[in-house]
Amino acid sequence: MTDIAIVDYGMGNLRSVHKALEHVLPEHTIVVTSDPHVVNRADRVVVPGQGAMPNCMHELNRLGLHDAVVDAARKKPFLGICIGLQMLFEASEEGHVNCLNILPGKVKRFPPQSMVTTDGQKLKVPHMGWNQIAHTLEHPILKNIDSNTRFYFVHSYYVDTADTAIVAAQSHYGFPFTCAVAKDNLFAVQFHPEKSHLAGLTLLRNFAEWTP
């Protein structure tokens, strides 16, 4: 039995996620896999990723991972990272594709008219670098992580959801946007904990200890 399966669908560098999890959880069995049967048998599932949503959805289907990811997101401790958060929603403006439709909301591109600071300076897209996250609810995965802790982001799209009950944290880039969501056994973040030093390692350890 695998303790944690990191889903490999060819999107992004999974090595850093694997190494970060191995660092904080040396006693766990952690595998990177594109085999849906391994994902189905794992106790916990992590879905990271970077890149374009159309490619993401295409590769999930091509590799037979679509149903395994949906099942994991509904039934076992699940952590989505970056595009692993975005894919959980209904649809994305990027390529105008349908996503997994597990959570209500859509993935939208940062609007140019909002990409300015309070003093009128232009903000670049993608949103890249360190930014604070503000907790909007208490959650075991955010344990020992102070609100306004800085995490590392790389993204041009954000999640727009009307369901405020699932929003676990927000960040600010031109305007407040959702950077973490939580529902039942599922937790997902827009930022990259594997690139976020001690705070990110704390989040990953919390995930491994979390009992939904």
Secondary structure, 3 states (H helix, E strand, C coil): CCCEEEECCCCCCCHHHHHHHHHHCCCCCEEEECCHHHHHHCCEEEECCCCCHHHHHHHHHHCCCHHHHHHHHHHCCEEEECHHHHCCCCEECCCCEECCCCCCCEEEECCHHHCECCCCCECCCCEEEEEEEEECCCCHHHCCCCCCEEEEEEECEEEECCCHHHEEEEEECCCEEEEEEEECCEEEECCEHHHCHHHHHHHHHHHHHCCC
